[in-house]
Amino acid sequence: MEQEDKKKLYHCGAPKTPRFAQSWCLLLSVFAISAGARALDYADALRKSLLYFEAQRSGRLPYNQRVTWRDHSGLTDGLEQGVDLVGGYYDAGDHVKFGLPMAFTVTMLSWGVIEYRQQIAVAGELEHAMEAIKWGTDYFIKAHTNPNVLWAEVGDGDTDHYCWQRSEDMTTSRQAYKIDENNPGSDLAGETAAAMAAASIVFKRTNPHFSHLLLLHAQQLFEFGDKYRGKYDESLGVVKSYYASVSGYKDELLWGALWLYKATDNEEYLKYVVDNGHSFGGTGWAITEFSWDVKYAGLQVIASQLLMEEEKHKVHAHILEQYRSKAEFYICACLNKNNDSNVERTPGGLLFIRQWNNMQYVSTAAFLLTVYSDLLQNSNQKLKCHGKTVDHAEILSFAKSQIDYILGSNPMNMSYLVGYGSNYPTRVHHRGASIVSYRENKGFIGCTQGYDHWFSRQEPNPSVLIGALVGGPDSHDNFVDQRNNYMQTEACTYNTAPLVGVLAKLLESEDQNHTSPLLASY
């Protein structure tokens, strides 16, 4: 608050202030406090987060494309293999279409809409959120060409990384790779099944035919992944250096089954989750991260939600309780309330898992914390972390602190959501954004020409990658905004996807907090 405003409030409190003036002073102070507290604009952050997915689109862009510096790209994807693989998303700052992180991105966008549909709608962003989901699922439908065939990747990281050029100019390999009965990939099949099942819930009311189609694909993919078991990176060596499935495929099979249960209400899927809980690690693994690779914490939180429906799931309560205990381990670890195995934090208070693209773990944690906070509030329960009681408000408050850090409340005063606020990364590690827009200059830019003329430039990127959540600071809150610093300045679709639901929830929470009862009496 400015010094002059402080003086006015001080004089408002003087003993001889007239009674009518005291009323106005009270109103002024309420508005001043509200203005200070609302320094962070969650509505703007939500809007910008969804714009990012339009910047990452591959394929023929639609007439209502809002990110206008992009153009059509990857229009021959799948042609060599005789299949139409045009569309989908580029995962990060390059032009490979990796199936596993793309599917997780769609799952998280869908889960956000399922949990916070009304809040997203009030913010005026539901249509954009559903468009972002459908852009991914339309691609998955194309990629699932046979009940037991799923195209896993288009392009390969090695040749792609050799070049620095716009997607519209791509000269790199667009070889496509698939999983099938002889080359299984239960992790990829399970995650894609989860994405399509979750999306089917999103579209159930507004587009029932499409919802049913998604569900059919999800069921076939899950059956394929379960019947022909194996890690996709062992079948497709080309993904190993980029998106290796370190956690294996058992978490994805449980995850896929759980989403299919939510989408169908078919007890067989729940029975799968219960019967395989121990052998697949669902009730055994206590994990402190949730990501495109490791799904345990997410499925443990969903199992905890099922436990709230006591009558419906009474017969499975014993196993679901075991899932919930592991979910609580994750939540307590984030809150720094486990006796050991807490998630580390930077001096500025940011959760810190690892050096490379740490923000992906922050956004997923914020999402799970927010969902778990709602679970506790709706069931009028509290969380116990080694004897310490935590209520829903404290959990949501911590989730909010992580989002606020992302948006600029940090030692660097830097917004790590590109385009939000006045100080954000301007040299994002992103081929398309770092080179003059194709719409502005259609002159061909070759493979190494991009490195020669654009990659090493000190100037800001010509195009702003609005809504991208970059990798973020190191363990000491330091951040270097350089294009070659890919560990910190590259953004990924699965970084931003969990933010959508959380930002909508925080926006609602802020609106409720600032509807003051004091104002109602005037």
C-alpha positions as CSV (number, residue, x, y, z in Angstrom):
1,M,0.0,0.0,0.0
2,E,1.3,3.5,-0.8
3,Q,2.4,5.7,2.0
4,E,-0.4,8.2,1.3
5,D,-3.0,5.5,1.6
6,K,-1.6,4.4,4.9
7,K,-1.9,8.0,6.2
8,K,-5.6,8.2,5.2
9,L,-6.4,5.0,7.0
10,Y,-4.5,6.2,10.0
11,H,-6.6,9.4,10.1
12,C,-9.7,7.3,9.6
13,G,-9.0,5.7,12.9
14,A,-8.6,9.0,14.8
15,P,-10.9,9.4,17.8
16,K,-12.8,12.4,16.4
17,T,-13.6,10.9,13.1
18,P,-17.4,11.4,12.4
19,R,-19.5,8.2,12.6
20,F,-20.6,8.3,8.9
21,A,-16.9,8.8,7.9
22,Q,-15.9,5.8,10.0
23,S,-18.3,3.7,7.9
24,W,-16.6,4.9,4.7
25,C,-13.2,4.4,6.2
26,L,-14.1,0.8,7.0
27,L,-15.2,0.2,3.5
28,L,-12.0,1.8,2.1
29,S,-9.9,-0.4,4.3
30,V,-11.7,-3.5,3.2
31,F,-11.2,-2.6,-0.5
32,A,-7.6,-1.7,0.2
33,I,-6.9,-5.0,1.9
34,S,-8.7,-6.9,-0.9
35,A,-6.7,-5.1,-3.6
36,G,-3.5,-6.0,-1.9
37,A,-4.4,-9.6,-1.4
38,R,-5.5,-10.0,-5.0
39,A,-2.2,-8.9,-6.4
40,L,-1.9,-12.3,-8.2
41,D,-4.5,-12.6,-11.0
42,Y,-5.5,-16.3,-11.1
43,A,-8.0,-15.6,-13.9
44,D,-5.3,-14.2,-16.1
45,A,-3.0,-17.1,-15.3
46,L,-5.7,-19.6,-16.1
47,R,-6.5,-18.0,-19.4
48,K,-2.8,-17.9,-20.4
49,S,-2.2,-21.5,-19.3
50,L,-4.8,-22.7,-21.8
51,L,-3.3,-20.6,-24.6
52,Y,0.0,-22.6,-24.2
53,F,-1.6,-25.8,-25.6
54,E,-2.5,-23.9,-28.8
55,A,1.2,-23.0,-29.2
56,Q,2.1,-26.7,-28.9
57,R,-0.4,-28.0,-31.5
58,S,0.9,-30.2,-34.4
59,G,-1.1,-30.6,-37.5
60,R,-3.5,-28.4,-39.4
61,L,-4.5,-25.5,-37.2
62,P,-8.2,-24.6,-36.9
63,Y,-9.8,-21.3,-37.9
64,N,-10.2,-20.2,-34.3
65,Q,-6.5,-20.7,-33.5
66,R,-5.6,-17.9,-31.0
67,V,-1.8,-18.3,-31.0
68,T,-1.3,-16.6,-34.4
69,W,2.5,-16.9,-34.6
70,R,2.1,-20.6,-35.3
71,D,1.1,-22.3,-38.6
72,H,0.3,-25.8,-39.9
73,S,3.0,-28.4,-39.3
74,G,3.6,-32.2,-39.4
75,L,1.1,-32.6,-42.2
76,T,2.7,-35.8,-43.5
77,D,3.1,-37.5,-40.1
78,G,2.4,-41.2,-40.5
79,L,2.5,-41.1,-44.3
80,E,5.5,-43.4,-44.6
81,Q,3.7,-46.0,-42.5
82,G,0.4,-45.6,-44.3
83,V,-1.4,-44.2,-41.3
84,D,-2.8,-40.7,-40.6
85,L,-0.9,-39.4,-37.5
86,V,-1.5,-35.7,-38.2
87,G,-2.3,-33.7,-35.1
88,G,-1.6,-34.1,-31.4
89,Y,1.0,-32.1,-29.4
90,Y,4.7,-31.4,-29.4
91,D,5.7,-32.1,-25.8
92,A,8.2,-29.3,-25.2
93,G,10.6,-27.2,-27.1
94,D,11.2,-29.7,-29.9
95,H,9.0,-31.5,-32.5
96,V,8.8,-35.1,-31.5
97,K,5.3,-36.3,-30.6
98,F,5.9,-38.6,-27.6
99,G,2.9,-40.7,-26.7
100,L,3.4,-41.2,-22.9
101,P,3.8,-37.5,-21.8
102,M,1.1,-36.5,-24.3
103,A,-1.4,-38.9,-22.7
104,F,-0.5,-37.8,-19.2
105,T,-1.1,-34.2,-20.3
106,V,-4.6,-35.1,-21.5
107,T,-5.3,-37.1,-18.3
108,M,-4.4,-34.2,-16.1
109,L,-6.3,-31.6,-18.2
110,S,-9.4,-33.9,-18.0
111,W,-9.0,-34.5,-14.3
112,G,-8.9,-30.8,-13.8
113,V,-12.1,-30.3,-15.7
114,I,-13.8,-33.2,-13.8
115,E,-12.9,-31.7,-10.4
116,Y,-13.3,-28.0,-11.2
117,R,-15.7,-27.8,-14.2
118,Q,-17.9,-25.2,-12.7
119,Q,-15.1,-23.0,-11.6
120,I,-13.4,-23.2,-15.0
121,A,-16.8,-22.3,-16.6
122,V,-17.3,-19.3,-14.3
123,A,-13.9,-18.1,-15.4
124,G,-15.0,-18.4,-19.0
125,E,-12.4,-21.0,-20.0
126,L,-14.4,-24.3,-20.1
127,E,-14.6,-24.3,-23.9
128,H,-10.9,-23.7,-24.3
129,A,-10.1,-26.4,-21.7
130,M,-12.3,-28.9,-23.6
131,E,-10.7,-27.9,-26.9
132,A,-7.3,-28.6,-25.4
133,I,-8.4,-32.1,-24.3
134,K,-10.1,-32.9,-27.6
135,W,-7.0,-31.9,-29.6
136,G,-5.2,-34.7,-27.8
137,T,-7.9,-37.3,-27.9
138,D,-8.6,-36.8,-31.6
139,Y,-4.9,-37.7,-32.1
140,F,-5.2,-40.8,-29.8
141,I,-8.1,-42.0,-31.8
142,K,-6.0,-41.8,-35.0
143,A,-3.0,-43.5,-33.3
144,H,-5.1,-46.4,-32.1
145,T,-5.5,-48.1,-35.5
146,N,-6.3,-51.5,-34.2
147,P,-7.4,-52.9,-30.8
148,N,-3.9,-54.2,-30.2
149,V,-1.9,-51.4,-32.0
150,L,-1.0,-48.0,-30.7
151,W,1.3,-45.6,-32.5
152,A,3.6,-44.4,-29.7
153,E,5.8,-41.7,-31.2
154,V,6.4,-39.6,-34.4
155,G,9.9,-38.4,-35.0
156,D,12.9,-39.3,-33.0
157,G,14.7,-37.2,-30.4
158,D,18.2,-37.8,-31.8
159,T,17.7,-36.3,-35.3
160,D,15.3,-33.7,-33.9
161,H,17.7,-32.4,-31.4
162,Y,20.4,-32.0,-34.1
163,C,18.2,-29.3,-35.7
164,W,17.0,-25.9,-34.5
165,Q,14.1,-24.9,-36.8
166,R,10.5,-24.1,-36.7
167,S,8.0,-26.9,-36.8
168,E,6.6,-25.4,-40.0
169,D,10.0,-25.9,-41.7
170,M,10.7,-29.4,-40.3
171,T,13.3,-31.5,-42.3
172,T,13.9,-34.0,-39.6
173,S,12.8,-37.7,-39.6
174,R,9.0,-38.2,-39.1
175,Q,9.4,-42.0,-38.7
176,A,6.6,-43.4,-36.6
177,Y,6.9,-46.1,-34.0
178,K,4.2,-48.4,-32.6
179,I,3.5,-50.9,-29.8
180,D,1.6,-54.1,-30.6
181,E,1.3,-57.7,-29.5
182,N,4.9,-58.5,-30.4
183,N,6.2,-55.1,-29.0
184,P,4.2,-54.5,-25.9
185,G,3.9,-51.2,-24.0
186,S,1.6,-51.7,-21.1
187,D,2.6,-48.3,-19.6
188,L,1.8,-46.4,-22.7
189,A,-1.4,-48.3,-23.3
190,G,-2.5,-47.9,-19.7
191,E,-1.8,-44.1,-19.7
192,T,-3.6,-43.6,-23.0
193,A,-6.5,-45.6,-21.7
194,A,-6.6,-43.4,-18.6
195,A,-6.5,-40.2,-20.8
196,M,-9.4,-41.4,-23.0
197,A,-11.5,-42.7,-20.1
198,A,-11.0,-39.4,-18.2
199,A,-11.8,-37.4,-21.3
200,S,-15.0,-39.5,-21.8
201,I,-16.2,-38.2,-18.5
202,V,-15.5,-34.6,-19.6
203,F,-17.6,-35.0,-22.8
204,K,-20.3,-37.3,-21.4
205,R,-23.0,-34.5,-21.1
206,T,-22.1,-32.3,-24.0
207,N,-21.0,-34.8,-26.6
208,P,-22.2,-38.3,-25.6
209,H,-21.4,-39.9,-29.0
210,F,-17.8,-38.7,-28.8
211,S,-17.6,-39.7,-25.1
212,H,-18.8,-43.3,-26.0
213,L,-16.1,-43.5,-28.7
214,L,-13.4,-42.5,-26.3
215,L,-14.6,-45.1,-23.8
216,L,-14.5,-47.8,-26.4
217,H,-10.9,-47.0,-27.3
218,A,-10.0,-46.7,-23.6
219,Q,-11.4,-50.2,-22.9
220,Q,-9.6,-51.8,-25.8
221,L,-6.3,-50.1,-24.9
222,F,-6.5,-51.3,-21.3
223,E,-7.3,-54.8,-22.4
224,F,-4.4,-54.7,-24.8
225,G,-1.9,-53.4,-22.2
226,D,-3.0,-55.9,-19.6
227,K,-3.0,-58.9,-21.9
228,Y,0.4,-58.2,-23.6
229,R,2.5,-56.9,-20.7
230,G,5.8,-55.1,-21.1
231,K,7.5,-51.8,-20.8
232,Y,7.2,-49.6,-23.9
233,D,10.8,-48.4,-23.7
234,E,12.0,-52.0,-24.0
235,S,10.0,-52.5,-27.2
236,L,10.9,-49.0,-28.6
237,G,14.6,-48.2,-27.8
238,V,14.1,-44.8,-29.5
239,V,12.2,-43.4,-26.4
240,K,14.7,-44.6,-23.8
241,S,16.9,-41.5,-23.7
242,Y,13.8,-39.2,-23.5
243,Y,10.8,-40.7,-21.8
244,A,12.0,-44.0,-20.3
245,S,9.3,-45.7,-18.1
246,V,11.5,-46.0,-15.0
247,S,8.6,-46.9,-12.7
248,G,7.5,-49.7,-15.0
249,Y,4.0,-50.4,-16.2
250,K,2.1,-51.6,-13.2
251,D,1.2,-48.1,-11.9
252,E,-0.2,-47.2,-15.4
253,L,-2.3,-50.4,-15.4
254,L,-3.8,-49.6,-12.0
255,W,-4.2,-45.9,-13.1
256,G,-6.0,-46.9,-16.3
257,A,-8.3,-49.4,-14.5
258,L,-9.2,-46.7,-11.9
259,W,-10.1,-44.2,-14.6
260,L,-12.2,-46.8,-16.4
261,Y,-14.0,-47.5,-13.2
262,K,-14.8,-43.8,-12.8
263,A,-16.0,-43.6,-16.4
264,T,-18.0,-46.8,-16.5
265,D,-19.0,-47.7,-12.9
266,N,-18.1,-51.2,-13.9
267,E,-17.1,-53.2,-10.8
268,E,-14.7,-55.3,-12.7
269,Y,-12.3,-52.4,-13.1
270,L,-12.5,-51.6,-9.4
271,K,-11.9,-55.2,-8.6
272,Y,-8.8,-55.1,-10.8
273,V,-7.4,-52.2,-8.7
274,V,-8.3,-53.9,-5.4
275,D,-7.0,-57.4,-6.4
276,N,-3.7,-56.0,-7.8
277,G,-3.2,-53.3,-5.2
278,H,-0.5,-55.2,-3.4
279,S,1.3,-57.0,-6.3
280,F,1.4,-53.9,-8.5
281,G,2.6,-51.6,-5.7
282,G,-0.5,-49.5,-5.4
283,T,-0.9,-50.2,-1.7
284,G,2.8,-50.6,-1.1
285,W,4.7,-47.8,-2.7
286,A,4.9,-44.6,-0.7
287,I,6.1,-42.1,-3.3
288,T,7.0,-38.4,-3.0
289,E,6.5,-37.5,-6.7
290,F,3.7,-37.6,-9.2
291,S,4.6,-37.3,-12.8
292,W,4.2,-38.6,-16.4
293,D,6.2,-41.6,-15.3
294,V,5.1,-42.3,-11.7
295,K,1.3,-42.5,-11.2
296,Y,1.1,-44.0,-7.7
297,A,0.3,-40.9,-5.8
298,G,-2.4,-39.9,-8.2
299,L,-4.2,-43.3,-8.2
300,Q,-3.8,-43.4,-4.4
301,V,-5.7,-40.0,-4.1
302,I,-8.5,-41.2,-6.4
303,A,-8.8,-44.4,-4.4
304,S,-9.1,-42.2,-1.3
305,Q,-12.0,-40.3,-3.0
306,L,-13.8,-43.7,-3.6
307,L,-13.4,-44.5,0.1
308,M,-15.6,-41.4,0.9
309,E,-18.5,-43.2,-0.8
310,E,-18.8,-45.6,2.2
311,E,-21.9,-47.6,1.4
312,K,-20.9,-48.1,-2.3
313,H,-17.4,-49.3,-1.5
314,K,-17.8,-50.9,1.9
315,V,-16.8,-54.3,0.6
316,H,-13.4,-53.0,-0.6
317,A,-12.8,-50.5,2.3
318,H,-9.9,-52.4,3.8
319,I,-7.8,-52.2,0.6
320,L,-8.9,-48.7,-0.3
321,E,-7.8,-47.7,3.2
322,Q,-4.3,-49.0,2.3
323,Y,-4.3,-46.9,-0.8
324,R,-5.4,-43.9,1.3
325,S,-2.6,-44.3,3.8
326,K,-0.1,-44.0,0.9
327,A,-1.9,-41.0,-0.4
328,E,-1.6,-39.4,3.0
329,F,2.1,-40.2,3.1
330,Y,2.5,-38.2,-0.1
331,I,0.4,-35.2,1.2
332,C,2.3,-35.2,4.5
333,A,5.6,-35.4,2.7
334,C,4.7,-32.3,0.7
335,L,3.7,-30.5,3.8
336,N,7.0,-31.4,5.5
337,K,5.1,-33.3,8.2
338,N,6.5,-36.8,7.8
339,N,9.0,-37.9,10.4
340,D,11.3,-38.6,7.5
341,S,11.0,-38.8,3.7
342,N,9.7,-35.2,3.3
343,V,10.0,-33.4,0.0
344,E,12.9,-31.0,0.0
345,R,12.2,-27.3,-0.3
346,T,14.2,-24.3,-1.6
347,P,15.0,-21.5,0.8
348,G,12.1,-19.6,-0.9
349,G,9.7,-22.5,0.0
350,L,9.4,-24.2,-3.4
351,L,9.0,-28.0,-3.4
352,F,12.2,-29.4,-5.0
353,I,12.4,-33.0,-6.4
354,R,15.2,-32.7,-8.9
355,Q,17.3,-30.2,-10.9
356,W,15.9,-30.9,-14.4
357,N,12.4,-29.4,-15.0
358,N,11.5,-29.4,-11.3
359,M,8.3,-27.4,-11.9
360,Q,6.5,-30.5,-13.3
361,Y,6.6,-31.9,-9.8
362,V,5.4,-28.7,-8.3
363,S,2.4,-28.4,-10.5
364,T,1.3,-32.0,-10.0
365,A,1.8,-31.6,-6.2
366,A,-0.3,-28.5,-6.1
367,F,-3.0,-30.3,-8.0
368,L,-3.1,-33.4,-5.7
369,L,-2.9,-31.2,-2.6
370,T,-5.9,-29.2,-3.8
371,V,-8.0,-32.3,-4.6
372,Y,-7.1,-33.8,-1.3
373,S,-8.0,-30.6,0.5
374,D,-11.5,-30.7,-1.2
375,L,-11.8,-34.4,-0.2
376,L,-11.2,-33.5,3.5
377,Q,-13.6,-30.5,3.4
378,N,-16.4,-32.4,1.7
379,S,-16.1,-35.3,4.2
380,N,-15.6,-33.0,7.2
381,Q,-12.4,-34.8,8.1
382,K,-8.8,-33.9,9.0
383,L,-5.5,-35.4,8.0
384,K,-3.1,-36.9,10.5
385,C,0.6,-36.7,9.8
386,H,2.5,-38.6,12.5
387,G,0.2,-37.3,15.3
388,K,-0.1,-33.8,13.9
389,T,-3.6,-32.8,12.7
390,V,-3.9,-30.8,9.5
391,D,-7.2,-29.4,8.2
392,H,-8.2,-28.8,4.6
393,A,-7.5,-25.1,4.7
394,E,-3.9,-25.6,5.6
395,I,-3.4,-28.0,2.7
396,L,-5.0,-25.6,0.3
397,S,-3.0,-22.8,1.7
398,F,0.2,-24.7,1.0
399,A,-0.9,-25.5,-2.6
400,K,-1.6,-21.8,-3.0
401,S,1.9,-21.0,-1.8
402,Q,3.3,-23.2,-4.6
403,I,1.2,-21.5,-7.3
404,D,2.0,-18.1,-5.9
405,Y,5.7,-18.9,-6.1
406,I,5.2,-19.9,-9.8
407,L,3.4,-16.7,-10.5
408,G,6.2,-14.5,-9.0
409,S,6.1,-14.6,-5.2
410,N,9.7,-15.9,-5.0
411,P,13.2,-14.6,-4.3
412,M,13.8,-13.8,-8.0
413,N,10.5,-11.9,-8.3
414,M,10.2,-14.0,-11.5
415,S,7.0,-15.4,-12.9
416,Y,7.8,-18.9,-14.2
417,L,4.5,-18.9,-16.2
418,V,5.6,-17.3,-19.4
419,G,3.6,-14.2,-20.4
420,Y,2.2,-13.7,-16.9
421,G,3.1,-10.6,-15.0
422,S,5.9,-8.1,-16.0
423,N,8.9,-10.3,-15.3
424,Y,9.1,-13.8,-16.9
425,P,11.6,-15.8,-18.9
426,T,12.1,-14.3,-22.3
427,R,14.6,-16.8,-23.7
428,V,12.6,-20.0,-23.4
429,H,14.2,-23.1,-24.9
430,H,11.7,-23.5,-27.6
431,R,12.5,-23.8,-31.3
432,G,9.3,-22.2,-32.7
433,A,9.2,-19.3,-30.3
434,S,12.9,-18.5,-30.6
435,I,12.8,-18.0,-34.4
436,V,10.9,-15.4,-36.3
437,S,7.3,-16.5,-36.8
438,Y,6.5,-18.4,-40.0
439,R,3.4,-16.1,-40.4
440,E,5.8,-13.1,-40.5
441,N,8.6,-14.6,-42.6
442,K,7.9,-17.7,-44.7
443,G,11.5,-18.0,-45.9
444,F,12.8,-21.5,-45.2
445,I,15.1,-21.8,-42.2
446,G,17.2,-24.9,-42.4
447,C,18.3,-27.4,-39.8
448,T,21.6,-25.9,-38.7
449,Q,20.7,-22.4,-39.8
450,G,18.5,-22.0,-36.7
451,Y,21.4,-22.8,-34.5
452,D,23.7,-20.4,-36.4
453,H,21.3,-17.4,-36.5
454,W,18.7,-17.8,-33.7
455,F,19.7,-20.2,-30.9
456,S,22.7,-18.2,-29.5
457,R,21.1,-14.8,-29.8
458,Q,21.0,-12.8,-26.6
459,E,17.8,-11.0,-27.5
460,P,14.4,-12.2,-26.2
461,N,12.5,-14.8,-28.3
462,P,10.6,-13.1,-31.1
463,S,7.4,-14.9,-30.0
464,V,6.2,-15.2,-26.4
465,L,5.2,-18.7,-25.4
466,I,2.3,-17.6,-23.3
467,G,1.2,-20.0,-20.6
468,A,4.3,-22.2,-20.7
469,L,5.5,-23.3,-17.3
470,V,9.3,-23.5,-17.6
471,G,11.6,-25.9,-15.6
472,G,12.2,-23.3,-13.0
473,P,14.8,-22.4,-10.5
474,D,17.5,-24.6,-8.8
475,S,17.5,-25.8,-5.2
476,H,18.7,-22.3,-4.1
477,D,16.0,-20.4,-6.0
478,N,18.4,-19.3,-8.7
479,F,17.3,-19.1,-12.3
480,V,19.3,-18.2,-15.4
481,D,17.2,-17.1,-18.3
482,Q,19.2,-18.5,-21.2
483,R,18.0,-20.5,-24.2
484,N,20.8,-23.1,-23.8
485,N,19.8,-23.6,-20.1
486,Y,17.2,-26.2,-21.0
487,M,17.0,-27.7,-17.5
488,Q,15.5,-24.4,-16.4
489,T,14.1,-22.7,-19.5
490,E,12.3,-25.5,-21.4
491,A,8.6,-25.9,-20.8
492,C,6.5,-29.0,-21.2
493,T,2.8,-29.6,-21.7
494,Y,2.6,-31.8,-18.6
495,N,4.0,-28.9,-16.5
496,T,1.1,-26.6,-17.4
497,A,-1.7,-29.2,-17.5
498,P,-2.2,-29.6,-13.7
499,L,-2.3,-25.8,-13.2
500,V,-5.7,-25.4,-15.0
501,G,-7.7,-27.0,-12.3
502,V,-5.8,-25.5,-9.4
503,L,-6.0,-22.0,-10.8
504,A,-9.7,-22.3,-11.2
505,K,-10.1,-23.5,-7.6
506,L,-7.9,-20.7,-6.3
507,L,-9.9,-18.2,-8.3
508,E,-13.1,-19.4,-6.7
509,S,-11.5,-19.4,-3.3
510,E,-10.3,-15.8,-3.7
511,D,-13.7,-14.7,-4.9
512,Q,-15.3,-16.3,-1.8
513,N,-12.8,-14.7,0.6
514,H,-13.3,-11.3,-0.9
515,T,-17.1,-11.3,-0.6
516,S,-16.9,-9.7,2.7
517,P,-19.9,-9.8,5.1
518,L,-19.0,-6.2,6.1
519,L,-20.0,-5.0,2.6
520,A,-23.4,-6.6,2.8
521,S,-24.5,-4.2,5.6
522,Y,-23.8,-1.1,3.6
